[in-house]
């Protein structure tokens, strides 16, 4: 199981949601995240990054809708 940490650039013109999505995509492409790995909870990401919980939820939801993530119980 992989533990992922998000790095958000606060002064970036790229929105935090997009930064989270790109980091997930890159981690999958590089093999850091594999099928069955669990992403940090929304609360954990909020603590790590200071990004609003709603934005993190939207980023995860968009990744789910695109088929890259599956929800875990």
mmJSON file of the N, C-alpha and C atoms, coordinates in Angstrom:
{"data_MODEL":{"atom_site":{
"group_PDB":["ATOM","ATOM","ATOM","ATOM","ATOM","ATOM","ATOM","ATOM","ATOM","ATOM","ATOM","ATOM","ATOM","ATOM","ATOM","ATOM","ATOM","ATOM","ATOM","ATOM","ATOM","ATOM","ATOM","ATOM","ATOM","ATOM","ATOM","ATOM","ATOM","ATOM","ATOM","ATOM","ATOM","ATOM","ATOM","ATOM","ATOM","ATOM","ATOM","ATOM","ATOM","ATOM","ATOM","ATOM","ATOM","ATOM","ATOM","ATOM","ATOM","ATOM","ATOM","ATOM","ATOM","ATOM","ATOM","ATOM","ATOM","ATOM","ATOM","ATOM","ATOM","ATOM","ATOM","ATOM","ATOM","ATOM","ATOM","ATOM","ATOM","ATOM","ATOM","ATOM","ATOM","ATOM","ATOM","ATOM","ATOM","ATOM","ATOM","ATOM","ATOM","ATOM","ATOM","ATOM","ATOM","ATOM","ATOM","ATOM","ATOM","ATOM","ATOM","ATOM","ATOM","ATOM","ATOM","ATOM","ATOM","ATOM","ATOM","ATOM","ATOM","ATOM","ATOM","ATOM","ATOM","ATOM","ATOM","ATOM","ATOM","ATOM","ATOM","ATOM","ATOM","ATOM","ATOM","ATOM","ATOM","ATOM","ATOM","ATOM","ATOM","ATOM","ATOM","ATOM","ATOM","ATOM","ATOM","ATOM","ATOM","ATOM","ATOM","ATOM","ATOM","ATOM","ATOM","ATOM","ATOM","ATOM","ATOM","ATOM","ATOM","ATOM","ATOM","ATOM","ATOM","ATOM","ATOM","ATOM","ATOM","ATOM","ATOM","ATOM","ATOM","ATOM","ATOM","ATOM","ATOM","ATOM","ATOM","ATOM","ATOM","ATOM","ATOM","ATOM","ATOM","ATOM","ATOM","ATOM","ATOM","ATOM","ATOM","ATOM","ATOM","ATOM","ATOM","ATOM","ATOM","ATOM","ATOM","ATOM","ATOM","ATOM","ATOM","ATOM","ATOM","ATOM","ATOM","ATOM","ATOM","ATOM","ATOM","ATOM","ATOM","ATOM","ATOM","ATOM","ATOM","ATOM","ATOM","ATOM","ATOM","ATOM","ATOM","ATOM","ATOM","ATOM","ATOM","ATOM","ATOM","ATOM","ATOM","ATOM","ATOM","ATOM","ATOM","ATOM","ATOM","ATOM","ATOM"],
"id":[1,2,3,4,5,6,7,8,9,10,11,12,13,14,15,16,17,18,19,20,21,22,23,24,25,26,27,28,29,30,31,32,33,34,35,36,37,38,39,40,41,42,43,44,45,46,47,48,49,50,51,52,53,54,55,56,57,58,59,60,61,62,63,64,65,66,67,68,69,70,71,72,73,74,75,76,77,78,79,80,81,82,83,84,85,86,87,88,89,90,91,92,93,94,95,96,97,98,99,100,101,102,103,104,105,106,107,108,109,110,111,112,113,114,115,116,117,118,119,120,121,122,123,124,125,126,127,128,129,130,131,132,133,134,135,136,137,138,139,140,141,142,143,144,145,146,147,148,149,150,151,152,153,154,155,156,157,158,159,160,161,162,163,164,165,166,167,168,169,170,171,172,173,174,175,176,177,178,179,180,181,182,183,184,185,186,187,188,189,190,191,192,193,194,195,196,197,198,199,200,201,202,203,204,205,206,207,208,209,210,211,212,213,214,215,216,217,218,219],
"type_symbol":["N","C","C","N","C","C","N","C","C","N","C","C","N","C","C","N","C","C","N","C","C","N","C","C","N","C","C","N","C","C","N","C","C","N","C","C","N","C","C","N","C","C","N","C","C","N","C","C","N","C","C","N","C","C","N","C","C","N","C","C","N","C","C","N","C","C","N","C","C","N","C","C","N","C","C","N","C","C","N","C","C","N","C","C","N","C","C","N","C","C","N","C","C","N","C","C","N","C","C","N","C","C","N","C","C","N","C","C","N","C","C","N","C","C","N","C","C","N","C","C","N","C","C","N","C","C","N","C","C","N","C","C","N","C","C","N","C","C","N","C","C","N","C","C","N","C","C","N","C","C","N","C","C","N","C","C","N","C","C","N","C","C","N","C","C","N","C","C","N","C","C","N","C","C","N","C","C","N","C","C","N","C","C","N","C","C","N","C","C","N","C","C","N","C","C","N","C","C","N","C","C","N","C","C","N","C","C","N","C","C","N","C","C","N","C","C","N","C","C"],
"label_atom_id":["N","CA","C","N","CA","C","N","CA","C","N","CA","C","N","CA","C","N","CA","C","N","CA","C","N","CA","C","N","CA","C","N","CA","C","N","CA","C","N","CA","C","N","CA","C","N","CA","C","N","CA","C","N","CA","C","N","CA","C","N","CA","C","N","CA","C","N","CA","C","N","CA","C","N","CA","C","N","CA","C","N","CA","C","N","CA","C","N","CA","C","N","CA","C","N","CA","C","N","CA","C","N","CA","C","N","CA","C","N","CA","C","N","CA","C","N","CA","C","N","CA","C","N","CA","C","N","CA","C","N","CA","C","N","CA","C","N","CA","C","N","CA","C","N","CA","C","N","CA","C","N","CA","C","N","CA","C","N","CA","C","N","CA","C","N","CA","C","N","CA","C","N","CA","C","N","CA","C","N","CA","C","N","CA","C","N","CA","C","N","CA","C","N","CA","C","N","CA","C","N","CA","C","N","CA","C","N","CA","C","N","CA","C","N","CA","C","N","CA","C","N","CA","C","N","CA","C","N","CA","C","N","CA","C","N","CA","C","N","CA","C","N","CA","C","N","CA","C","N","CA","C","N","CA","C"],
"label_alt_id":[null,null,null,null,null,null,null,null,null,null,null,null,null,null,null,null,null,null,null,null,null,null,null,null,null,null,null,null,null,null,null,null,null,null,null,null,null,null,null,null,null,null,null,null,null,null,null,null,null,null,null,null,null,null,null,null,null,null,null,null,null,null,null,null,null,null,null,null,null,null,null,null,null,null,null,null,null,null,null,null,null,null,null,null,null,null,null,null,null,null,null,null,null,null,null,null,null,null,null,null,null,null,null,null,null,null,null,null,null,null,null,null,null,null,null,null,null,null,null,null,null,null,null,null,null,null,null,null,null,null,null,null,null,null,null,null,null,null,null,null,null,null,null,null,null,null,null,null,null,null,null,null,null,null,null,null,null,null,null,null,null,null,null,null,null,null,null,null,null,null,null,null,null,null,null,null,null,null,null,null,null,null,null,null,null,null,null,null,null,null,null,null,null,null,null,null,null,null,null,null,null,null,null,null,null,null,null,null,null,null,null,null,null,null,null,null,null,null,null],
"label_comp_id":["UNK","UNK","UNK","UNK","UNK","UNK","UNK","UNK","UNK","UNK","UNK","UNK","UNK","UNK","UNK","UNK","UNK","UNK","UNK","UNK","UNK","UNK","UNK","UNK","UNK","UNK","UNK","UNK","UNK","UNK","UNK","UNK","UNK","UNK","UNK","UNK","UNK","UNK","UNK","UNK","UNK","UNK","UNK","UNK","UNK","UNK","UNK","UNK","UNK","UNK","UNK","UNK","UNK","UNK","UNK","UNK","UNK","UNK","UNK","UNK","UNK","UNK","UNK","UNK","UNK","UNK","UNK","UNK","UNK","UNK","UNK","UNK","UNK","UNK","UNK","UNK","UNK","UNK","UNK","UNK","UNK","UNK","UNK","UNK","UNK","UNK","UNK","UNK","UNK","UNK","UNK","UNK","UNK","UNK","UNK","UNK","UNK","UNK","UNK","UNK","UNK","UNK","UNK","UNK","UNK","UNK","UNK","UNK","UNK","UNK","UNK","UNK","UNK","UNK","UNK","UNK","UNK","UNK","UNK","UNK","UNK","UNK","UNK","UNK","UNK","UNK","UNK","UNK","UNK","UNK","UNK","UNK","UNK","UNK","UNK","UNK","UNK","UNK","UNK","UNK","UNK","UNK","UNK","UNK","UNK","UNK","UNK","UNK","UNK","UNK","UNK","UNK","UNK","UNK","UNK","UNK","UNK","UNK","UNK","UNK","UNK","UNK","UNK","UNK","UNK","UNK","UNK","UNK","UNK","UNK","UNK","UNK","UNK","UNK","UNK","UNK","UNK","UNK","UNK","UNK","UNK","UNK","UNK","UNK","UNK","UNK","UNK","UNK","UNK","UNK","UNK","UNK","UNK","UNK","UNK","UNK","UNK","UNK","UNK","UNK","UNK","UNK","UNK","UNK","UNK","UNK","UNK","UNK","UNK","UNK","UNK","UNK","UNK","UNK","UNK","UNK","UNK","UNK","UNK"],
"label_asym_id":["A","A","A","A","A","A","A","A","A","A","A","A","A","A","A","A","A","A","A","A","A","A","A","A","A","A","A","A","A","A","A","A","A","A","A","A","A","A","A","A","A","A","A","A","A","A","A","A","A","A","A","A","A","A","A","A","A","A","A","A","A","A","A","A","A","A","A","A","A","A","A","A","A","A","A","A","A","A","A","A","A","A","A","A","A","A","A","A","A","A","A","A","A","A","A","A","A","A","A","A","A","A","A","A","A","A","A","A","A","A","A","A","A","A","A","A","A","A","A","A","A","A","A","A","A","A","A","A","A","A","A","A","A","A","A","A","A","A","A","A","A","A","A","A","A","A","A","A","A","A","A","A","A","A","A","A","A","A","A","A","A","A","A","A","A","A","A","A","A","A","A","A","A","A","A","A","A","A","A","A","A","A","A","A","A","A","A","A","A","A","A","A","A","A","A","A","A","A","A","A","A","A","A","A","A","A","A","A","A","A","A","A","A","A","A","A","A","A","A"],
"label_entity_id":["1","1","1","1","1","1","1","1","1","1","1","1","1","1","1","1","1","1","1","1","1","1","1","1","1","1","1","1","1","1","1","1","1","1","1","1","1","1","1","1","1","1","1","1","1","1","1","1","1","1","1","1","1","1","1","1","1","1","1","1","1","1","1","1","1","1","1","1","1","1","1","1","1","1","1","1","1","1","1","1","1","1","1","1","1","1","1","1","1","1","1","1","1","1","1","1","1","1","1","1","1","1","1","1","1","1","1","1","1","1","1","1","1","1","1","1","1","1","1","1","1","1","1","1","1","1","1","1","1","1","1","1","1","1","1","1","1","1","1","1","1","1","1","1","1","1","1","1","1","1","1","1","1","1","1","1","1","1","1","1","1","1","1","1","1","1","1","1","1","1","1","1","1","1","1","1","1","1","1","1","1","1","1","1","1","1","1","1","1","1","1","1","1","1","1","1","1","1","1","1","1","1","1","1","1","1","1","1","1","1","1","1","1","1","1","1","1","1","1"],
"label_seq_id":[1,1,1,2,2,2,3,3,3,4,4,4,5,5,5,6,6,6,7,7,7,8,8,8,9,9,9,10,10,10,11,11,11,12,12,12,13,13,13,14,14,14,15,15,15,16,16,16,17,17,17,18,18,18,19,19,19,20,20,20,21,21,21,22,22,22,23,23,23,24,24,24,25,25,25,26,26,26,27,27,27,28,28,28,29,29,29,30,30,30,31,31,31,32,32,32,33,33,33,34,34,34,35,35,35,36,36,36,37,37,37,38,38,38,39,39,39,40,40,40,41,41,41,42,42,42,43,43,43,44,44,44,45,45,45,46,46,46,47,47,47,48,48,48,49,49,49,50,50,50,51,51,51,52,52,52,53,53,53,54,54,54,55,55,55,56,56,56,57,57,57,58,58,58,59,59,59,60,60,60,61,61,61,62,62,62,63,63,63,64,64,64,65,65,65,66,66,66,67,67,67,68,68,68,69,69,69,70,70,70,71,71,71,72,72,72,73,73,73],
"pdbx_PDB_ins_code":[null,null,null,null,null,null,null,null,null,null,null,null,null,null,null,null,null,null,null,null,null,null,null,null,null,null,null,null,null,null,null,null,null,null,null,null,null,null,null,null,null,null,null,null,null,null,null,null,null,null,null,null,null,null,null,null,null,null,null,null,null,null,null,null,null,null,null,null,null,null,null,null,null,null,null,null,null,null,null,null,null,null,null,null,null,null,null,null,null,null,null,null,null,null,null,null,null,null,null,null,null,null,null,null,null,null,null,null,null,null,null,null,null,null,null,null,null,null,null,null,null,null,null,null,null,null,null,null,null,null,null,null,null,null,null,null,null,null,null,null,null,null,null,null,null,null,null,null,null,null,null,null,null,null,null,null,null,null,null,null,null,null,null,null,null,null,null,null,null,null,null,null,null,null,null,null,null,null,null,null,null,null,null,null,null,null,null,null,null,null,null,null,null,null,null,null,null,null,null,null,null,null,null,null,null,null,null,null,null,null,null,null,null,null,null,null,null,null,null],
"Cartn_x":[0.845,0.0,0.884,0.561,1.347,0.741,1.599,1.136,1.509,0.512,0.735,0.643,1.574,1.523,1.38,0.468,0.232,1.052,1.608,2.332,1.556,0.975,0.177,0.953,1.111,1.749,0.659,0.652,-0.4,-0.404,0.759,0.843,0.746,0.478,0.39,-0.909,-0.867,-2.105,-2.994,-2.429,-3.185,-3.988,-5.31,-6.142,-5.726,-5.942,-5.57,-6.21,-7.463,-8.151,-7.355,-6.932,-6.176,-4.809,-4.174,-2.884,-3.013,-4.071,-4.303,-4.521,-5.365,-5.652,-4.385,-3.569,-2.345,-1.357,-1.28,-0.38,-0.834,-2.148,-2.666,-2.348,-2.623,-2.352,-0.877,-0.008,1.427,1.852,1.311,1.65,1.214,0.072,-0.398,0.524,0.831,1.676,3.072,3.605,4.948,4.968,3.78,3.719,3.819,3.801,3.834,2.524,1.411,0.099,-0.272,-0.68,-1.07,-2.507,-3.09,-4.448,-4.525,-5.52,-5.714,-5.122,-4.227,-3.689,-4.8,-4.673,-5.698,-5.109,-5.831,-5.418,-5.688,-4.978,-5.265,-6.708,-7.273,-8.637,-8.666,-9.857,-10.033,-9.528,-9.791,-9.315,-7.792,-7.16,-5.701,-5.106,-5.701,-5.208,-5.413,-6.532,-6.8,-5.716,-5.349,-4.296,-2.95,-2.645,-1.365,-1.213,-2.289,-2.188,-2.841,-3.802,-4.559,-5.645,-5.838,-6.86,-8.228,-9.229,-10.596,-11.075,-11.732,-12.246,-13.139,-13.957,-14.857,-14.098,-12.996,-12.18,-11.532,-11.06,-10.43,-11.46,-12.653,-13.73,-14.037,-14.114,-14.387,-13.27,-12.031,-10.899,-11.005,-11.266,-11.406,-12.599,-13.712,-14.916,-14.677,-14.002,-13.69,-12.801,-11.862,-10.975,-11.772,-12.731,-13.604,-14.43,-15.018,-15.853,-15.049,-13.766,-12.918,-12.473,-12.764,-12.406,-11.04,-10.32,-8.988,-9.007,-10.07,-10.191,-11.466,-11.413,-12.611,-12.843,-14.099,-14.365,-14.118,-13.623,-13.419,-14.456,-14.902,-15.88,-15.303],
"Cartn_y":[-1.186,0.0,1.241,2.197,3.409,4.54,5.359,6.543,7.74,8.493,9.623,10.927,11.822,13.168,14.145,15.068,16.077,17.327,17.918,19.179,20.209,21.168,22.192,23.5,24.067,25.368,26.432,27.128,28.114,29.269,29.665,30.815,30.433,29.17,28.699,29.183,29.48,29.823,28.587,27.397,26.15,25.928,25.784,25.585,24.332,24.369,23.254,21.944,21.991,20.781,20.151,20.966,20.479,19.952,20.614,20.146,18.757,18.554,17.246,16.194,16.498,15.54,15.184,16.181,15.933,15.089,15.313,14.518,13.067,12.844,11.468,10.802,11.51,10.947,10.607,11.499,11.275,10.075,9.962,8.838,7.513,7.501,6.29,5.971,6.978,6.781,6.288,6.771,6.391,5.072,4.527,3.274,3.432,4.679,4.927,4.452,4.766,4.273,3.094,2.024,0.82,0.454,-0.405,-0.87,-1.397,-0.939,-1.384,-0.448,0.46,1.435,2.385,2.873,3.772,5.17,6.139,7.534,8.031,9.071,9.646,10.156,10.14,10.642,12.139,12.618,14.046,14.875,14.428,15.153,15.175,14.04,13.989,14.952,14.995,15.9,17.35,17.618,18.97,19.385,18.479,18.773,18.992,18.137,18.217,19.53,19.94,21.015,22.333,22.277,23.477,23.791,22.878,23.058,22.693,23.467,23.252,21.835,21.228,19.857,19.669,20.66,20.582,20.488,21.229,21.172,19.798,19.247,17.928,16.884,16.99,16.064,16.162,17.372,17.555,16.954,17.096,16.522,14.999,14.388,12.929,12.46,13.195,12.818,12.869,13.901,14.021,12.87,12.464,11.342,10.035,9.904,8.721,8.681,9.817,9.891,9.596,9.952,9.698,8.232,7.469,6.056,5.745,6.761,6.521,6.075,6.402,6.013,5.225,4.339,3.612,3.946,4.172,4.49,3.282,3.556,2.494,2.677,1.587,1.709,2.399],
"Cartn_z":[0.0,0.0,0.0,-0.825,-0.982,-0.16,0.409,1.121,0.262,-0.12,-1.015,-0.246,-0.549,0.012,-1.133,-0.978,-2.002,-1.694,-2.728,-2.617,-3.432,-2.768,-3.443,-3.444,-4.629,-4.761,-4.654,-3.54,-3.255,-4.243,-4.738,-5.637,-7.106,-7.379,-8.758,-9.408,-10.705,-11.404,-11.617,-11.393,-11.537,-10.253,-10.369,-9.174,-8.383,-7.073,-6.196,-6.667,-7.116,-7.587,-8.725,-9.665,-10.819,-10.381,-9.416,-8.921,-8.29,-7.512,-6.888,-7.962,-8.938,-10.015,-10.786,-11.113,-11.871,-11.072,-9.767,-8.936,-8.863,-8.801,-8.804,-10.14,-11.25,-12.578,-12.746,-12.311,-12.424,-11.572,-10.379,-9.502,-10.105,-10.771,-11.443,-12.622,-13.432,-14.613,-14.239,-13.118,-12.692,-11.91,-11.634,-10.891,-9.381,-8.921,-7.475,-6.857,-7.527,-7.105,-7.987,-7.341,-8.059,-7.703,-8.518,-8.254,-6.82,-6.091,-4.711,-3.674,-4.094,-3.155,-2.729,-1.536,-0.991,-0.869,-1.413,-1.298,0.119,0.537,1.857,1.91,3.11,3.269,2.967,2.707,2.431,3.61,4.819,6.008,6.072,5.742,5.756,4.735,3.54,2.5,2.933,3.573,4.067,5.067,5.979,6.961,6.276,5.288,4.565,3.813,3.158,2.163,2.559,3.474,3.81,2.787,1.835,0.804,1.392,1.043,1.501,1.191,2.155,2.026,0.801,0.496,-0.657,-1.967,-2.057,-3.273,-3.426,-2.337,-2.38,-2.791,-2.229,-2.585,-4.076,-4.604,-6.034,-6.888,-6.447,-7.197,-7.219,-6.062,-5.982,-6.818,-6.733,-7.47,-8.978,-9.436,-10.867,-11.321,-10.481,-10.829,-10.871,-9.98,-9.984,-11.265,-11.614,-12.826,-14.089,-14.06,-15.239,-15.313,-14.249,-14.235,-13.671,-13.189,-12.637,-11.19,-10.467,-9.061,-8.852,-7.879,-7.448,-5.981,-5.613,-4.206,-3.322,-2.123,-1.129,-0.034,0.551,1.623,2.856],
"occupancy":[1.0,1.0,1.0,1.0,1.0,1.0,1.0,1.0,1.0,1.0,1.0,1.0,1.0,1.0,1.0,1.0,1.0,1.0,1.0,1.0,1.0,1.0,1.0,1.0,1.0,1.0,1.0,1.0,1.0,1.0,1.0,1.0,1.0,1.0,1.0,1.0,1.0,1.0,1.0,1.0,1.0,1.0,1.0,1.0,1.0,1.0,1.0,1.0,1.0,1.0,1.0,1.0,1.0,1.0,1.0,1.0,1.0,1.0,1.0,1.0,1.0,1.0,1.0,1.0,1.0,1.0,1.0,1.0,1.0,1.0,1.0,1.0,1.0,1.0,1.0,1.0,1.0,1.0,1.0,1.0,1.0,1.0,1.0,1.0,1.0,1.0,1.0,1.0,1.0,1.0,1.0,1.0,1.0,1.0,1.0,1.0,1.0,1.0,1.0,1.0,1.0,1.0,1.0,1.0,1.0,1.0,1.0,1.0,1.0,1.0,1.0,1.0,1.0,1.0,1.0,1.0,1.0,1.0,1.0,1.0,1.0,1.0,1.0,1.0,1.0,1.0,1.0,1.0,1.0,1.0,1.0,1.0,1.0,1.0,1.0,1.0,1.0,1.0,1.0,1.0,1.0,1.0,1.0,1.0,1.0,1.0,1.0,1.0,1.0,1.0,1.0,1.0,1.0,1.0,1.0,1.0,1.0,1.0,1.0,1.0,1.0,1.0,1.0,1.0,1.0,1.0,1.0,1.0,1.0,1.0,1.0,1.0,1.0,1.0,1.0,1.0,1.0,1.0,1.0,1.0,1.0,1.0,1.0,1.0,1.0,1.0,1.0,1.0,1.0,1.0,1.0,1.0,1.0,1.0,1.0,1.0,1.0,1.0,1.0,1.0,1.0,1.0,1.0,1.0,1.0,1.0,1.0,1.0,1.0,1.0,1.0,1.0,1.0,1.0,1.0,1.0,1.0,1.0,1.0],
"B_iso_or_equiv":[0.0,0.0,0.0,0.0,0.0,0.0,0.0,0.0,0.0,0.0,0.0,0.0,0.0,0.0,0.0,0.0,0.0,0.0,0.0,0.0,0.0,0.0,0.0,0.0,0.0,0.0,0.0,0.0,0.0,0.0,0.0,0.0,0.0,0.0,0.0,0.0,0.0,0.0,0.0,0.0,0.0,0.0,0.0,0.0,0.0,0.0,0.0,0.0,0.0,0.0,0.0,0.0,0.0,0.0,0.0,0.0,0.0,0.0,0.0,0.0,0.0,0.0,0.0,0.0,0.0,0.0,0.0,0.0,0.0,0.0,0.0,0.0,0.0,0.0,0.0,0.0,0.0,0.0,0.0,0.0,0.0,0.0,0.0,0.0,0.0,0.0,0.0,0.0,0.0,0.0,0.0,0.0,0.0,0.0,0.0,0.0,0.0,0.0,0.0,0.0,0.0,0.0,0.0,0.0,0.0,0.0,0.0,0.0,0.0,0.0,0.0,0.0,0.0,0.0,0.0,0.0,0.0,0.0,0.0,0.0,0.0,0.0,0.0,0.0,0.0,0.0,0.0,0.0,0.0,0.0,0.0,0.0,0.0,0.0,0.0,0.0,0.0,0.0,0.0,0.0,0.0,0.0,0.0,0.0,0.0,0.0,0.0,0.0,0.0,0.0,0.0,0.0,0.0,0.0,0.0,0.0,0.0,0.0,0.0,0.0,0.0,0.0,0.0,0.0,0.0,0.0,0.0,0.0,0.0,0.0,0.0,0.0,0.0,0.0,0.0,0.0,0.0,0.0,0.0,0.0,0.0,0.0,0.0,0.0,0.0,0.0,0.0,0.0,0.0,0.0,0.0,0.0,0.0,0.0,0.0,0.0,0.0,0.0,0.0,0.0,0.0,0.0,0.0,0.0,0.0,0.0,0.0,0.0,0.0,0.0,0.0,0.0,0.0,0.0,0.0,0.0,0.0,0.0,0.0],
"pdbx_formal_charge":[null,null,null,null,null,null,null,null,null,null,null,null,null,null,null,null,null,null,null,null,null,null,null,null,null,null,null,null,null,null,null,null,null,null,null,null,null,null,null,null,null,null,null,null,null,null,null,null,null,null,null,null,null,null,null,null,null,null,null,null,null,null,null,null,null,null,null,null,null,null,null,null,null,null,null,null,null,null,null,null,null,null,null,null,null,null,null,null,null,null,null,null,null,null,null,null,null,null,null,null,null,null,null,null,null,null,null,null,null,null,null,null,null,null,null,null,null,null,null,null,null,null,null,null,null,null,null,null,null,null,null,null,null,null,null,null,null,null,null,null,null,null,null,null,null,null,null,null,null,null,null,null,null,null,null,null,null,null,null,null,null,null,null,null,null,null,null,null,null,null,null,null,null,null,null,null,null,null,null,null,null,null,null,null,null,null,null,null,null,null,null,null,null,null,null,null,null,null,null,null,null,null,null,null,null,null,null,null,null,null,null,null,null,null,null,null,null,null,null],
"auth_seq_id":[1,1,1,2,2,2,3,3,3,4,4,4,5,5,5,6,6,6,7,7,7,8,8,8,9,9,9,10,10,10,11,11,11,12,12,12,13,13,13,14,14,14,15,15,15,16,16,16,17,17,17,18,18,18,19,19,19,20,20,20,21,21,21,22,22,22,23,23,23,24,24,24,25,25,25,26,26,26,27,27,27,28,28,28,29,29,29,30,30,30,31,31,31,32,32,32,33,33,33,34,34,34,35,35,35,36,36,36,37,37,37,38,38,38,39,39,39,40,40,40,41,41,41,42,42,42,43,43,43,44,44,44,45,45,45,46,46,46,47,47,47,48,48,48,49,49,49,50,50,50,51,51,51,52,52,52,53,53,53,54,54,54,55,55,55,56,56,56,57,57,57,58,58,58,59,59,59,60,60,60,61,61,61,62,62,62,63,63,63,64,64,64,65,65,65,66,66,66,67,67,67,68,68,68,69,69,69,70,70,70,71,71,71,72,72,72,73,73,73],
"auth_comp_id":["UNK","UNK","UNK","UNK","UNK","UNK","UNK","UNK","UNK","UNK","UNK","UNK","UNK","UNK","UNK","UNK","UNK","UNK","UNK","UNK","UNK","UNK","UNK","UNK","UNK","UNK","UNK","UNK","UNK","UNK","UNK","UNK","UNK","UNK","UNK","UNK","UNK","UNK","UNK","UNK","UNK","UNK","UNK","UNK","UNK","UNK","UNK","UNK","UNK","UNK","UNK","UNK","UNK","UNK","UNK","UNK","UNK","UNK","UNK","UNK","UNK","UNK","UNK","UNK","UNK","UNK","UNK","UNK","UNK","UNK","UNK","UNK","UNK","UNK","UNK","UNK","UNK","UNK","UNK","UNK","UNK","UNK","UNK","UNK","UNK","UNK","UNK","UNK","UNK","UNK","UNK","UNK","UNK","UNK","UNK","UNK","UNK","UNK","UNK","UNK","UNK","UNK","UNK","UNK","UNK","UNK","UNK","UNK","UNK","UNK","UNK","UNK","UNK","UNK","UNK","UNK","UNK","UNK","UNK","UNK","UNK","UNK","UNK","UNK","UNK","UNK","UNK","UNK","UNK","UNK","UNK","UNK","UNK","UNK","UNK","UNK","UNK","UNK","UNK","UNK","UNK","UNK","UNK","UNK","UNK","UNK","UNK","UNK","UNK","UNK","UNK","UNK","UNK","UNK","UNK","UNK","UNK","UNK","UNK","UNK","UNK","UNK","UNK","UNK","UNK","UNK","UNK","UNK","UNK","UNK","UNK","UNK","UNK","UNK","UNK","UNK","UNK","UNK","UNK","UNK","UNK","UNK","UNK","UNK","UNK","UNK","UNK","UNK","UNK","UNK","UNK","UNK","UNK","UNK","UNK","UNK","UNK","UNK","UNK","UNK","UNK","UNK","UNK","UNK","UNK","UNK","UNK","UNK","UNK","UNK","UNK","UNK","UNK","UNK","UNK","UNK","UNK","UNK","UNK"],
"auth_asym_id":["A","A","A","A","A","A","A","A","A","A","A","A","A","A","A","A","A","A","A","A","A","A","A","A","A","A","A","A","A","A","A","A","A","A","A","A","A","A","A","A","A","A","A","A","A","A","A","A","A","A","A","A","A","A","A","A","A","A","A","A","A","A","A","A","A","A","A","A","A","A","A","A","A","A","A","A","A","A","A","A","A","A","A","A","A","A","A","A","A","A","A","A","A","A","A","A","A","A","A","A","A","A","A","A","A","A","A","A","A","A","A","A","A","A","A","A","A","A","A","A","A","A","A","A","A","A","A","A","A","A","A","A","A","A","A","A","A","A","A","A","A","A","A","A","A","A","A","A","A","A","A","A","A","A","A","A","A","A","A","A","A","A","A","A","A","A","A","A","A","A","A","A","A","A","A","A","A","A","A","A","A","A","A","A","A","A","A","A","A","A","A","A","A","A","A","A","A","A","A","A","A","A","A","A","A","A","A","A","A","A","A","A","A","A","A","A","A","A","A"],
"auth_atom_id":["N","CA","C","N","CA","C","N","CA","C","N","CA","C","N","CA","C","N","CA","C","N","CA","C","N","CA","C","N","CA","C","N","CA","C","N","CA","C","N","CA","C","N","CA","C","N","CA","C","N","CA","C","N","CA","C","N","CA","C","N","CA","C","N","CA","C","N","CA","C","N","CA","C","N","CA","C","N","CA","C","N","CA","C","N","CA","C","N","CA","C","N","CA","C","N","CA","C","N","CA","C","N","CA","C","N","CA","C","N","CA","C","N","CA","C","N","CA","C","N","CA","C","N","CA","C","N","CA","C","N","CA","C","N","CA","C","N","CA","C","N","CA","C","N","CA","C","N","CA","C","N","CA","C","N","CA","C","N","CA","C","N","CA","C","N","CA","C","N","CA","C","N","CA","C","N","CA","C","N","CA","C","N","CA","C","N","CA","C","N","CA","C","N","CA","C","N","CA","C","N","CA","C","N","CA","C","N","CA","C","N","CA","C","N","CA","C","N","CA","C","N","CA","C","N","CA","C","N","CA","C","N","CA","C","N","CA","C","N","CA","C","N","CA","C","N","CA","C","N","CA","C","N","CA","C"],
"pdbx_PDB_model_num":[1,1,1,1,1,1,1,1,1,1,1,1,1,1,1,1,1,1,1,1,1,1,1,1,1,1,1,1,1,1,1,1,1,1,1,1,1,1,1,1,1,1,1,1,1,1,1,1,1,1,1,1,1,1,1,1,1,1,1,1,1,1,1,1,1,1,1,1,1,1,1,1,1,1,1,1,1,1,1,1,1,1,1,1,1,1,1,1,1,1,1,1,1,1,1,1,1,1,1,1,1,1,1,1,1,1,1,1,1,1,1,1,1,1,1,1,1,1,1,1,1,1,1,1,1,1,1,1,1,1,1,1,1,1,1,1,1,1,1,1,1,1,1,1,1,1,1,1,1,1,1,1,1,1,1,1,1,1,1,1,1,1,1,1,1,1,1,1,1,1,1,1,1,1,1,1,1,1,1,1,1,1,1,1,1,1,1,1,1,1,1,1,1,1,1,1,1,1,1,1,1,1,1,1,1,1,1,1,1,1,1,1,1,1,1,1,1,1,1]
}}}
